[in-house]
Amino acid sequence: MSALHDAEEVSATLAWTRWFRRTVTVTALPEPDTAVGRRVDEAAARFAHRRLTDRPRTDRPSWFTPERRAALLAEAREGIRTDPEHNNGKVNAKFGPLALELVRTVDLARYVESVTGVAVRPPHASTYLGYLFDGSALELHLDDERYGDITLLLCLHRKPCGDGSAGSRTVFLEGGRRRFVDLAEREILVFDGVFAPHGRTPVTGGEEIVLLSFGFRAAKNTTGRSGDVEFPPEA
């Protein structure tokens, strides 16, 4: 598995990510019946036919045991403490030996196919994600296709917010509706991140969230999926 490095050429999906971030923020998502809400919903709808999965899916797999969660969380915390990468409102840390051990001992590609129906190759990219301070969030975006066609998120840690609010959640734009996903510890989320505009609403009230992300390439994707995507207006 590997980490990604920026490419010089701006892809259409990256241009759309910049468009979403200029147009809307996860701090104040517009309602669908507003002018801005309709604009972003129309943008999200144009990608619906390109998605490999019809919707994000959650699960609590048997292989994601309490012991494995605790070990991965310890590795994530050590990485965040010693070699943090502050990126887009969150803290990233490199995967380590325990994440690699998970890949060696669990057939994650087969598991992803069992959940989504999409045949994928073994994961080739991974990172820990920490949302650890009030205001920490992830703005709406489309994933870099180099990371993978399908993204698998494992929830390693969830400290509830203390202010009585719903707290931070993953949000997906689905062309007329917003889907909010609230993961508990030892739950997973799997989705097509390349063509499902998504982000994370802000952490509040002392809340903490730590995730482990894996990227998978679809087995049938041999030439790329975004080469013919039109650029957004004013790109």
Residue frames as qw, qx, qy, qz and C-alpha x, y, z in Angstrom:
[[0.000, 0.890, 0.455, 0.000, 0.00, 0.00, 0.00],
 [0.460, 0.165, 0.028, 0.872, 1.11, 3.56, -0.47],
 [0.000, 0.716, 0.314, -0.623, 0.43, 7.22, 0.18],
 [0.509, 0.711, 0.393, 0.287, -0.42, 9.64, -2.63],
 [0.349, -0.360, 0.086, 0.861, 1.50, 12.60, -3.96],
 [0.351, 0.739, 0.205, -0.536, 0.01, 15.61, -5.76],
 [0.610, 0.318, 0.522, 0.504, -0.02, 15.53, -9.53],
 [0.141, -0.242, 0.130, 0.951, 0.72, 18.66, -11.54],
 [0.202, -0.217, -0.607, -0.737, -2.25, 18.24, -13.86],
 [0.393, 0.069, 0.486, -0.777, -5.65, 19.21, -12.48],
 [0.019, 0.226, 0.942, 0.249, -8.22, 16.49, -13.20],
 [0.338, -0.430, -0.397, -0.737, -11.90, 17.17, -13.78],
 [0.638, -0.534, -0.555, 0.021, -12.80, 15.50, -10.47],
 [0.473, -0.283, -0.297, 0.780, -10.35, 17.75, -8.61],
 [0.024, -0.202, -0.199, -0.959, -11.83, 20.75, -10.42],
 [0.511, -0.523, -0.514, -0.448, -15.28, 19.65, -9.22],
 [0.609, -0.433, -0.497, 0.442, -13.95, 19.31, -5.66],
 [0.258, -0.090, -0.090, 0.958, -12.76, 22.92, -5.86],
 [0.259, -0.358, -0.408, -0.799, -16.14, 23.93, -7.26],
 [0.589, -0.549, -0.588, -0.070, -18.03, 22.27, -4.40],
 [0.547, -0.391, -0.367, 0.643, -15.77, 23.95, -1.85],
 [0.089, 0.079, 0.099, 0.988, -16.26, 27.37, -3.45],
 [0.367, -0.362, -0.500, -0.696, -20.01, 26.89, -3.56],
 [0.740, -0.529, -0.222, -0.351, -20.96, 25.32, -0.22],
 [0.082, 0.483, -0.742, 0.457, -19.59, 24.41, 3.20],
 [0.541, -0.250, -0.803, 0.013, -20.37, 21.47, 5.47],
 [0.121, -0.125, -0.545, 0.820, -20.69, 23.95, 8.34],
 [0.398, 0.418, 0.311, -0.755, -23.89, 25.32, 6.80],
 [0.216, 0.130, 0.862, 0.440, -25.24, 22.95, 4.17],
 [0.358, 0.096, -0.110, -0.922, -27.98, 24.63, 2.11],
 [0.607, 0.237, 0.653, -0.387, -31.45, 23.11, 2.02],
 [0.418, 0.179, 0.764, 0.458, -32.47, 21.41, -1.25],
 [0.218, 0.797, 0.555, 0.097, -35.17, 24.02, -1.91],
 [0.146, -0.852, 0.083, 0.497, -32.68, 26.93, -1.96],
 [0.572, 0.785, -0.202, -0.130, -30.89, 28.24, -5.04],
 [0.030, 0.662, -0.747, 0.052, -27.48, 27.08, -3.81],
 [0.621, -0.112, 0.741, -0.230, -28.94, 23.76, -2.68],
 [0.802, 0.513, 0.235, -0.194, -30.36, 23.14, -6.14],
 [0.388, 0.798, -0.455, -0.072, -27.00, 23.99, -7.76],
 [0.151, -0.503, 0.844, -0.109, -25.03, 21.49, -5.71],
 [0.710, 0.116, 0.639, -0.272, -27.74, 18.84, -6.05],
 [0.730, 0.654, -0.020, -0.199, -27.70, 19.22, -9.83],
 [0.213, 0.718, -0.662, 0.012, -23.93, 18.87, -9.76],
 [0.425, -0.281, 0.833, -0.215, -24.12, 15.72, -7.61],
 [0.789, 0.333, 0.399, -0.329, -26.84, 14.22, -9.84],
 [0.571, 0.700, -0.357, -0.238, -24.61, 14.39, -12.92],
 [0.093, 0.516, -0.848, 0.080, -22.32, 11.75, -11.37],
 [0.739, -0.130, 0.473, -0.463, -25.02, 9.29, -10.26],
 [0.920, 0.342, -0.048, -0.185, -24.80, 7.07, -13.36],
 [0.469, 0.635, -0.577, 0.209, -21.02, 6.79, -12.91],
 [0.441, -0.531, 0.602, -0.402, -21.09, 5.34, -9.39],
 [0.389, 0.184, -0.899, -0.078, -20.20, 1.70, -8.94],
 [0.147, -0.320, -0.863, 0.361, -22.49, 1.45, -5.88],
 [0.126, -0.676, -0.520, -0.506, -25.98, 2.87, -5.61],
 [0.416, -0.833, -0.002, -0.364, -25.45, 4.10, -2.04],
 [0.090, 0.530, -0.728, 0.425, -22.99, 4.01, 0.88],
 [0.828, -0.282, -0.447, -0.187, -23.31, 0.95, 3.10],
 [0.247, -0.627, 0.579, -0.458, -22.54, 0.32, 6.76],
 [0.873, -0.074, -0.479, -0.057, -21.78, -2.92, 8.58],
 [0.449, -0.693, 0.513, -0.233, -20.25, -4.35, 11.77],
 [0.772, 0.322, -0.541, -0.088, -18.07, -7.21, 10.46],
 [0.901, -0.429, -0.064, 0.011, -17.03, -10.07, 12.71],
 [0.786, 0.184, -0.152, 0.570, -13.35, -9.59, 11.87],
 [0.071, 0.631, -0.163, 0.755, -13.42, -6.06, 13.36],
 [0.664, -0.430, -0.581, 0.192, -13.05, -7.31, 16.92],
 [0.357, -0.932, -0.039, -0.038, -12.70, -5.17, 20.07],
 [0.721, -0.453, 0.262, 0.453, -9.07, -6.28, 20.36],
 [0.563, 0.318, 0.389, 0.656, -8.29, -5.35, 16.75],
 [0.013, 0.904, 0.253, 0.343, -10.01, -1.98, 17.14],
 [0.520, -0.837, 0.067, 0.156, -7.97, -1.18, 20.25],
 [0.718, -0.212, 0.343, 0.567, -4.68, -2.17, 18.61],
 [0.416, 0.541, 0.393, 0.617, -5.36, -0.13, 15.46],
 [0.174, -0.949, -0.187, -0.187, -6.44, 2.85, 17.55],
 [0.629, -0.661, 0.165, 0.374, -3.18, 2.73, 19.51],
 [0.616, 0.083, 0.412, 0.666, -1.24, 2.70, 16.22],
 [0.182, 0.776, 0.377, 0.472, -3.30, 5.61, 14.92],
 [0.371, -0.925, -0.079, 0.030, -2.77, 7.68, 18.06],
 [0.674, -0.429, 0.271, 0.537, 0.99, 7.05, 17.94],
 [0.496, 0.341, 0.445, 0.663, 1.15, 8.14, 14.31],
 [0.025, -0.887, -0.309, -0.342, -0.92, 11.24, 14.98],
 [0.529, -0.822, 0.020, 0.208, 1.32, 12.10, 17.94],
 [0.626, -0.419, 0.380, 0.537, 4.69, 11.53, 16.28],
 [0.243, -0.079, 0.584, 0.771, 4.16, 12.27, 12.58],
 [0.340, 0.649, 0.577, -0.361, 0.89, 14.14, 12.02],
 [0.196, 0.138, 0.501, 0.832, -0.14, 15.57, 8.66],
 [0.229, 0.541, 0.442, -0.678, -2.71, 18.34, 8.98],
 [0.067, 0.036, 0.728, 0.682, -4.82, 18.07, 5.86],
 [0.310, -0.340, -0.541, -0.704, -8.14, 19.67, 4.91],
 [0.528, -0.490, 0.072, -0.690, -9.41, 20.21, 8.46],
 [0.948, -0.297, -0.026, -0.110, -8.34, 16.86, 9.88],
 [0.232, -0.705, 0.668, 0.054, -5.16, 15.11, 11.01],
 [0.911, 0.280, -0.272, -0.129, -3.79, 12.25, 8.89],
 [0.425, -0.616, 0.664, 0.018, -1.26, 9.63, 9.96],
 [0.449, 0.400, -0.739, -0.304, 0.46, 6.94, 7.92],
 [0.948, -0.155, -0.134, -0.244, -0.69, 3.35, 8.18],
 [0.178, -0.659, 0.714, -0.152, 1.62, 1.06, 10.14],
 [0.125, 0.221, -0.966, -0.047, 2.39, -2.62, 10.76],
 [0.323, 0.231, 0.807, -0.438, -0.96, -3.35, 12.39],
 [0.574, 0.548, 0.043, -0.607, -2.89, -1.96, 9.43],
 [0.398, 0.472, -0.723, -0.311, -0.72, -4.12, 7.16],
 [0.110, -0.070, 0.968, -0.215, -1.40, -7.11, 9.38],
 [0.541, 0.392, 0.465, -0.582, -5.13, -6.53, 8.92],
 [0.571, 0.571, -0.331, -0.487, -4.64, -6.61, 5.15],
 [0.228, 0.379, -0.894, -0.072, -2.63, -9.84, 5.40],
 [0.109, 0.042, 0.937, -0.329, -5.06, -11.65, 7.67],
 [0.435, 0.540, 0.558, -0.456, -8.43, -10.48, 6.34],
 [0.339, 0.263, 0.647, 0.630, -9.45, -10.65, 2.68],
 [0.103, 0.526, 0.272, -0.799, -10.71, -7.08, 2.59],
 [0.218, 0.203, -0.545, -0.784, -11.26, -7.16, -1.17],
 [0.260, -0.263, -0.903, -0.218, -13.63, -10.11, -0.88],
 [0.091, -0.508, -0.655, 0.552, -15.35, -8.45, 2.05],
 [0.143, 0.408, -0.060, -0.900, -15.91, -5.23, 0.08],
 [0.287, 0.020, -0.731, -0.618, -17.34, -7.24, -2.80],
 [0.208, -0.365, -0.901, 0.106, -19.69, -9.08, -0.41],
 [0.018, -0.557, -0.457, 0.693, -21.04, -5.74, 0.87],
 [0.202, 0.574, -0.116, -0.785, -21.21, -3.78, -2.38],
 [0.800, 0.444, 0.401, -0.052, -21.35, -6.35, -5.16],
 [0.399, 0.873, -0.278, -0.041, -18.31, -4.65, -6.74],
 [0.934, -0.032, -0.016, 0.354, -15.27, -6.83, -7.44],
 [0.010, -0.963, 0.261, -0.068, -12.14, -5.00, -6.30],
 [0.693, 0.362, -0.496, 0.378, -8.40, -5.63, -6.10],
 [0.638, -0.443, -0.425, 0.465, -6.63, -5.76, -2.71],
 [0.113, -0.979, -0.120, 0.121, -6.27, -2.33, -1.08],
 [0.708, 0.336, -0.015, 0.621, -3.36, -0.29, -2.40],
 [0.097, 0.499, -0.181, 0.842, -3.68, 2.86, -0.27],
 [0.563, -0.596, -0.564, 0.100, -4.43, 3.52, 3.39],
 [0.160, 0.416, -0.299, 0.844, -4.30, 6.28, 5.99],
 [0.272, -0.510, -0.694, 0.428, -5.49, 7.06, 9.51],
 [0.039, -0.590, -0.250, -0.767, -7.85, 10.05, 9.89],
 [0.326, -0.381, -0.634, 0.589, -8.32, 12.03, 13.09],
 [0.153, -0.681, -0.254, -0.670, -11.06, 14.58, 13.80],
 [0.614, -0.252, -0.576, 0.477, -9.88, 15.62, 17.23],
 [0.160, -0.247, -0.284, 0.913, -10.75, 19.25, 17.90],
 [0.286, 0.702, 0.520, -0.393, -13.87, 21.40, 17.74],
 [0.335, 0.780, -0.151, -0.507, -14.43, 22.63, 14.21],
 [0.216, -0.320, 0.847, 0.365, -12.50, 19.77, 12.62],
 [0.702, 0.485, 0.341, -0.395, -14.38, 18.85, 9.44],
 [0.395, -0.084, 0.708, 0.579, -13.94, 17.72, 5.86],
 [0.393, 0.478, -0.028, -0.785, -15.47, 19.82, 3.09],
 [0.832, 0.392, 0.331, -0.210, -17.42, 18.23, 0.23],
 [0.022, 0.633, -0.662, -0.401, -15.19, 16.62, -2.37],
 [0.944, 0.263, -0.125, -0.157, -14.70, 13.82, -4.86],
 [0.748, -0.479, 0.392, 0.239, -11.90, 11.40, -4.01],
 [0.145, 0.673, -0.623, -0.371, -8.75, 11.32, -6.08],
 [0.926, 0.205, -0.158, -0.275, -9.19, 8.34, -8.39],
 [0.472, 0.490, -0.693, 0.240, -5.59, 7.28, -7.64],
 [0.336, -0.346, 0.676, -0.557, -6.67, 6.52, -4.05],
 [0.154, 0.112, 0.981, -0.021, -9.25, 4.02, -5.23],
 [0.312, -0.298, -0.574, -0.696, -12.67, 3.52, -6.76],
 [0.667, -0.567, -0.434, -0.214, -14.12, 2.22, -3.50],
 [0.038, 0.528, -0.533, 0.660, -13.30, 3.56, -0.03],
 [0.707, -0.410, -0.576, 0.020, -13.61, 1.53, 3.16],
 [0.092, -0.619, 0.369, -0.687, -13.68, 3.41, 6.49],
 [0.636, -0.299, -0.680, 0.210, -13.26, 1.68, 9.86],
 [0.307, -0.803, 0.058, -0.508, -14.39, 3.60, 12.94],
 [0.609, 0.111, -0.633, 0.465, -11.70, 3.08, 15.58],
 [0.249, -0.284, -0.537, 0.754, -12.80, 5.69, 18.10],
 [0.145, -0.612, -0.410, -0.661, -15.87, 7.80, 18.74],
 [0.201, -0.272, -0.575, 0.745, -16.05, 10.07, 21.77],
 [0.043, 0.750, 0.624, 0.213, -19.58, 11.59, 21.78],
 [0.107, 0.481, -0.038, 0.870, -20.02, 15.33, 21.83],
 [0.254, -0.320, -0.709, 0.575, -21.02, 16.86, 25.14],
 [0.134, 0.128, 0.054, -0.981, -23.31, 19.60, 23.87],
 [0.504, 0.359, 0.645, -0.448, -26.36, 17.47, 23.05],
 [0.487, 0.576, -0.274, -0.596, -26.08, 17.95, 19.27],
 [0.957, 0.255, 0.029, -0.133, -26.05, 15.22, 16.63],
 [0.596, -0.529, 0.478, 0.369, -22.30, 15.58, 16.35],
 [0.143, 0.577, -0.593, -0.544, -20.05, 15.06, 13.36],
 [0.790, 0.238, 0.551, -0.122, -21.31, 12.78, 10.59],
 [0.278, -0.093, 0.678, 0.674, -20.28, 11.77, 7.11],
 [0.473, 0.605, 0.298, -0.567, -22.55, 13.47, 4.58],
 [0.374, 0.090, 0.737, 0.556, -23.25, 12.47, 0.98],
 [0.397, 0.433, -0.032, -0.808, -24.96, 14.58, -1.67],
 [0.390, 0.140, 0.897, 0.153, -27.28, 12.35, -3.67],
 [0.031, -0.157, -0.556, -0.815, -28.93, 14.77, -6.07],
 [0.462, -0.479, -0.374, -0.646, -31.96, 16.07, -4.16],
 [0.772, -0.609, -0.135, -0.125, -31.23, 14.67, -0.71],
 [0.094, 0.676, -0.649, 0.335, -28.43, 14.56, 1.83],
 [0.896, -0.216, -0.388, -0.019, -27.52, 11.25, 3.41],
 [0.182, -0.740, 0.512, -0.396, -25.94, 11.53, 6.87],
 [0.867, -0.020, -0.492, 0.072, -24.05, 8.51, 8.23],
 [0.379, -0.738, 0.404, -0.385, -23.17, 8.24, 11.92],
 [0.756, 0.185, -0.619, 0.103, -20.64, 5.48, 12.60],
 [0.702, -0.661, 0.200, -0.173, -20.14, 3.88, 16.00],
 [0.172, -0.619, 0.765, 0.046, -16.93, 2.18, 17.08],
 [0.400, -0.087, 0.906, 0.109, -16.31, -1.10, 15.20],
 [0.611, 0.637, 0.428, -0.196, -18.67, -0.10, 12.40],
 [0.410, -0.130, 0.523, 0.736, -17.52, 0.36, 8.81],
 [0.448, 0.738, 0.177, -0.473, -18.64, 2.51, 5.90],
 [0.479, -0.064, 0.667, 0.568, -17.99, 1.58, 2.26],
 [0.394, 0.804, 0.287, -0.341, -18.79, 3.75, -0.76],
 [0.634, 0.455, 0.275, 0.562, -17.73, 4.98, -4.20],
 [0.307, -0.719, -0.132, 0.610, -15.78, 8.08, -3.22],
 [0.341, -0.032, 0.454, 0.823, -14.81, 9.07, -6.75],
 [0.127, -0.320, -0.507, -0.790, -18.34, 10.00, -7.85],
 [0.419, -0.706, -0.570, -0.027, -20.25, 10.41, -4.58],
 [0.092, 0.634, -0.218, 0.736, -19.70, 14.00, -3.32],
 [0.732, -0.525, -0.428, 0.078, -19.08, 13.59, 0.40],
 [0.157, 0.596, -0.400, 0.678, -17.56, 15.24, 3.46],
 [0.501, -0.368, -0.700, 0.352, -17.78, 15.35, 7.25],
 [0.226, -0.859, -0.195, -0.415, -19.72, 17.88, 9.31],
 [0.142, 0.650, -0.495, 0.559, -17.78, 19.66, 12.06],
 [0.575, -0.222, -0.693, 0.374, -16.76, 18.11, 15.36],
 [0.250, -0.665, 0.038, -0.703, -18.34, 19.92, 18.34],
 [0.702, -0.575, 0.090, -0.410, -18.52, 19.74, 22.11],
 [0.377, -0.590, 0.709, -0.090, -15.27, 17.86, 22.70],
 [0.942, 0.231, 0.172, -0.174, -16.17, 15.09, 20.28],
 [0.144, -0.597, 0.726, 0.311, -13.38, 12.90, 18.84],
 [0.910, 0.329, 0.155, -0.197, -13.39, 10.56, 15.83],
 [0.166, -0.576, 0.734, 0.320, -10.56, 8.36, 14.56],
 [0.875, 0.380, 0.127, -0.271, -10.94, 6.35, 11.35],
 [0.422, -0.339, 0.716, 0.440, -8.83, 4.02, 9.24],
 [0.629, 0.618, 0.003, -0.471, -9.32, 4.37, 5.49],
 [0.536, -0.132, 0.736, 0.393, -8.50, 1.91, 2.70],
 [0.466, 0.582, -0.191, -0.639, -8.69, 2.52, -1.05],
 [0.633, 0.069, 0.760, 0.130, -9.56, -0.24, -3.56],
 [0.237, 0.351, -0.504, -0.753, -9.45, -0.23, -7.35],
 [0.824, 0.237, 0.262, -0.443, -12.35, -1.88, -9.11],
 [0.646, -0.118, 0.695, 0.293, -11.30, -5.05, -10.90],
 [0.561, 0.608, 0.515, 0.225, -12.95, -3.88, -14.12],
 [0.076, 0.985, -0.042, -0.149, -11.29, -0.46, -14.04],
 [0.813, -0.043, 0.257, 0.520, -8.26, -0.79, -16.30],
 [0.419, 0.455, 0.252, 0.745, -8.27, 2.59, -18.05],
 [0.067, -0.106, -0.290, 0.949, -9.63, 5.03, -15.46],
 [0.055, 0.618, 0.783, -0.045, -13.15, 6.33, -14.88],
 [0.048, -0.823, -0.278, 0.492, -12.86, 10.11, -14.96],
 [0.408, -0.123, 0.442, 0.789, -11.14, 10.85, -18.26],
 [0.043, 0.433, 0.595, 0.676, -14.35, 11.97, -20.00],
 [0.209, -0.717, -0.561, 0.356, -15.82, 13.97, -17.10],
 [0.220, 0.770, 0.195, 0.566, -16.68, 17.53, -18.10],
 [0.342, 0.010, -0.399, 0.851, -15.08, 20.32, -16.11],
 [0.076, -0.719, -0.602, 0.340, -17.33, 22.47, -13.91],
 [0.221, 0.888, 0.215, 0.341, -18.32, 26.02, -14.85],
 [0.094, -0.935, 0.246, -0.237, -15.65, 28.61, -14.14],
 [0.930, -0.267, 0.062, 0.244, -13.03, 25.89, -13.60]]
